[in-house]
Each structure stands twice: as C-alpha cells, then as structure tokens.
Amino acid sequence: MQERTKIKLVLFDLDGTLIDTAPDFLSSLNNVLSRHNKKKVTSSDIRTHISEGSSKLIKHAFKINDNDINFNKYKTEFLIEYKKNLTEKSKLFDGVEEVLKYLDDNKIIYGVVTNKYHEYADPIIESFHQLKNIKIVICPDDVKIAKPNPEGILLACKKLNVNPNETMFLGDHQNDILAGISAGVFVIGCLYGYSLSESSGKIYDCKYINNASEIISEINP
C-alpha cells in the first residue's frame, strides 16, 4: 500500500468521481435510440460503460461494433444530443461538497484530470458553483496521450508547481488507477463511481473509498 504524505494538491477524475453525469448520458442516449426506433436502455445498462467513452456507449446500446455502417452516424448524433443535455441532470456525488469545503478551509488546492474533452467538461464544471475554486482542468486536448498515461496528472502537478508525491488523485476507473500509480501520486479508487468494484482491491494496490467524504480522513493524516 502507498505511504501517505502531506497533501498539497488533490486531483479528481470527472465522470464517476466528482460528478454523477450518468443521468445526462442516459437521457441523451435514449433520445438517439428512440429516434432510430431502438429499444431504450436503463441506467444500470450503461453505468459501467460510461467511463469507457462515447464509442463504447454506442456499441453497447445499439449492439453494434465500430465497423458497422451506422456507427459513426450514431456516435455523431449522440455527441450532438449529449452536448445539448450536459447540465440537465448531472449532480455532485454525495460527500463531494463536504470535501471541497474541507479543501478550501485548509487551503489545499484541487483540480480535474479527465478523459473528457474541454468542450464537454468545461460547461459541466462551470454549471456547479461549488466547483468555482478549481485551479486547473486537464483534458485530452492538453496532452499527447490520455489516461492511463500519467501525462495529464504530471502536467497538472507541473502547472500548479506541486510535486507528485504531495498530490492525491481520485478516480473510478482502472485507467485512473494506472495513471495515478505511474505518476507517483497517492491514488484513491472510488467504489461509488461507475467502473471499480470490491474485487479491484485485489488487482490494484491503492486505497479505496465508498463515499467521497472518506477522502477527508486520507488527507494529511
């Protein structure tokens, strides 16, 4: 298990870690499915696929692969639809607001490192007044290789002038865990998110939490 040290920077993944974006993914996807007379999906149908990106959602919902003649059309339609609904139903996960207040009160800076592009990530983040003190948002637009490559995390550390060993990174997907471990930061896997499960603890050597509020006890113990 990683050793804890004094934390000066906390970095969050976005979808499934900081914000529950599943409701807006679901309604957008179902709008496109209905348009093509396809069977609608439920939240439980797509939840574990959200962190895999739009291509995975389309393949799963339409039951096709990326070689299908309609794949690109469906994906484009979905992205257009999703952009219309980015901030309709998404919400902060339970405990996140408490964590942000703690970070602000203790003058610990925080930011986001996500595999969601700026055109989607920025409007979502800006729609929450609770996130007004975020210092940095790193997206695939900013790096050569997205997570699981550690480049985004290391770039955030560099821009904020904080050493990786003084940084905590939280995510809900194996790519987050791998990126954090490679970056040399203290990693926390969020089991309340979309992709990780209790069995993940047997695979990845990091701390796991069931509610965002548990982050507080892991900071500067």
C-alpha positions in Angstrom: 0.0 0.0 0.0 1.2 3.5 -0.8 2.5 5.6 2.1 0.6 8.7 2.8 2.4 12.1 2.9 1.4 15.7 3.3 -1.1 16.5 0.5 -0.9 19.9 -1.1 -2.9 19.1 -4.3 -6.0 16.9 -4.9 -6.9 16.0 -8.4 -10.2 14.4 -9.4 -11.3 12.4 -12.4 -14.6 14.0 -13.6 -17.3 11.4 -14.6 -18.0 8.9 -11.9 -15.7 10.6 -9.3 -16.5 14.2 -8.9 -19.8 14.5 -10.8 -22.5 11.9 -11.5 -23.0 12.5 -15.2 -24.9 9.3 -15.8 -28.4 10.8 -15.9 -27.5 13.1 -18.8 -25.7 10.3 -20.7 -28.7 8.2 -20.3 -31.3 10.7 -21.5 -29.1 11.7 -24.5 -28.5 8.1 -25.5 -32.2 7.2 -25.2 -33.2 10.2 -27.3 -31.0 8.9 -30.1 -32.1 5.3 -29.7 -35.8 6.4 -29.9 -35.1 8.4 -33.0 -33.9 5.2 -34.7 -36.7 3.1 -33.2 -34.3 1.2 -31.0 -35.0 -0.2 -27.5 -34.2 2.3 -24.7 -31.5 1.4 -22.1 -31.6 1.9 -18.4 -29.0 3.4 -16.1 -27.9 0.0 -14.9 -27.4 -1.0 -18.6 -24.9 1.7 -19.3 -23.4 2.7 -15.9 -20.3 0.5 -16.1 -19.6 1.7 -19.7 -19.8 5.5 -19.1 -16.1 5.8 -18.2 -15.2 4.0 -21.4 -16.4 6.9 -23.6 -19.0 7.5 -26.3 -17.8 4.8 -28.6 -18.4 2.1 -26.0 -21.8 3.5 -25.2 -22.9 3.4 -28.8 -21.6 -0.1 -29.4 -23.3 -1.3 -26.2 -26.6 0.5 -26.7 -27.0 -0.2 -30.4 -25.4 -3.7 -30.2 -23.0 -3.0 -33.0 -19.3 -2.7 -33.4 -17.3 0.2 -34.8 -17.2 -1.4 -38.2 -20.9 -1.1 -38.6 -22.0 1.2 -41.4 -24.1 3.4 -39.0 -21.6 3.5 -36.1 -20.2 7.0 -36.9 -23.6 8.4 -37.6 -25.0 7.2 -34.3 -21.9 8.4 -32.4 -22.1 11.9 -34.0 -25.8 12.1 -33.3 -25.2 11.1 -29.7 -22.4 13.7 -29.1 -24.6 16.4 -30.5 -27.5 15.3 -28.3 -25.3 15.0 -25.3 -23.9 18.5 -25.7 -27.5 19.8 -25.5 -28.1 18.0 -22.2 -24.7 18.3 -20.5 -26.0 20.1 -17.4 -29.6 19.0 -17.2 -29.5 16.2 -14.5 -25.8 15.7 -13.6 -25.0 16.3 -9.9 -22.2 16.2 -7.5 -21.7 12.8 -5.8 -22.7 12.6 -2.1 -19.9 13.9 0.1 -18.2 15.9 -2.6 -19.4 19.3 -1.4 -18.1 18.4 2.1 -14.7 17.5 0.7 -14.5 20.7 -1.3 -15.3 22.8 1.8 -12.6 20.9 3.7 -10.0 21.6 1.0 -10.9 25.3 0.8 -10.8 25.7 4.6 -7.4 24.0 4.7 -6.0 25.9 1.7 -5.4 22.6 -0.3 -5.7 23.3 -4.0 -7.6 21.0 -6.3 -8.3 20.3 -9.9 -9.6 17.9 -12.5 -7.8 15.5 -14.8 -10.3 13.8 -17.2 -10.5 12.0 -20.5 -13.5 14.2 -21.4 -12.7 16.9 -23.9 -12.9 20.6 -22.8 -16.0 21.3 -25.0 -17.9 18.9 -22.7 -16.0 19.1 -19.4 -15.9 22.9 -19.1 -19.6 23.6 -19.3 -20.4 20.9 -16.8 -17.8 22.1 -14.3 -18.9 25.7 -14.8 -22.5 24.8 -14.0 -21.7 24.0 -10.4 -21.0 27.0 -8.2 -19.4 24.5 -5.7 -16.6 24.0 -8.2 -15.7 27.7 -8.6 -12.3 27.2 -6.8 -11.0 24.5 -9.1 -7.5 25.6 -10.1 -6.9 23.5 -13.2 -8.8 21.3 -15.7 -6.7 18.9 -17.8 -8.4 17.2 -20.7 -7.2 15.1 -23.7 -6.9 18.4 -25.6 -4.0 19.3 -23.3 -1.9 16.2 -23.6 -0.5 13.8 -26.2 -1.7 10.7 -24.5 -4.8 10.5 -22.2 -5.2 8.2 -19.2 -4.0 5.6 -18.4 -0.9 7.5 -19.4 0.2 9.7 -16.5 0.9 12.8 -18.7 -2.3 14.6 -17.6 -1.6 14.2 -13.9 2.0 15.2 -14.2 1.0 18.2 -16.3 -1.4 19.4 -13.6 1.3 19.0 -11.0 3.8 20.9 -13.1 1.4 23.8 -13.8 0.5 24.1 -10.2 4.1 23.7 -9.0 3.3 20.8 -6.7 5.4 17.6 -6.5 3.6 14.3 -7.5 4.4 12.9 -4.0 2.4 15.7 -2.5 -0.5 15.0 -4.7 -3.6 12.8 -4.4 -5.6 11.6 -7.4 -9.0 10.1 -7.2 -10.7 8.1 -10.0 -13.4 5.4 -10.6 -11.8 3.5 -13.5 -8.8 1.3 -13.9 -7.3 3.8 -16.2 -7.4 6.4 -13.4 -5.6 4.0 -11.0 -3.0 3.1 -13.6 -2.3 6.7 -14.4 -2.0 7.7 -10.8 0.3 4.9 -9.9 2.5 5.7 -12.9 2.6 9.4 -12.0 3.8 8.6 -8.5 0.9 10.3 -6.7 -1.2 8.9 -3.8 -4.1 7.1 -5.5 -7.7 6.5 -4.3 -10.1 4.3 -6.1 -13.8 5.5 -5.8 -16.0 2.5 -5.5 -19.1 4.7 -5.6 -18.4 5.5 -9.2 -19.0 3.6 -12.4 -16.3 1.1 -13.0 -14.4 -0.2 -10.0 -15.6 -2.9 -7.6 -14.5 -4.5 -4.4 -12.6 -7.1 -6.4 -10.4 -4.2 -7.8 -8.7 -4.1 -4.5 -7.1 -7.4 -5.3 -5.7 -6.1 -8.5 -4.5 -2.5 -7.8 -2.5 -1.6 -4.7 -4.2 1.6 -3.6 -6.7 3.0 -1.1 -10.5 2.6 -1.9 -13.4 4.5 -0.6 -17.2 4.0 -0.7 -18.2 7.6 -0.3 -16.4 10.8 -1.3 -16.5 12.2 2.3 -14.0 9.5 3.2 -11.4 11.4 1.3 -11.0 13.9 4.2 -9.6 11.3 6.5 -7.0 10.3 3.9 -5.6 13.9 3.6 -2.8 14.8 5.9 -3.5 12.0 8.4 
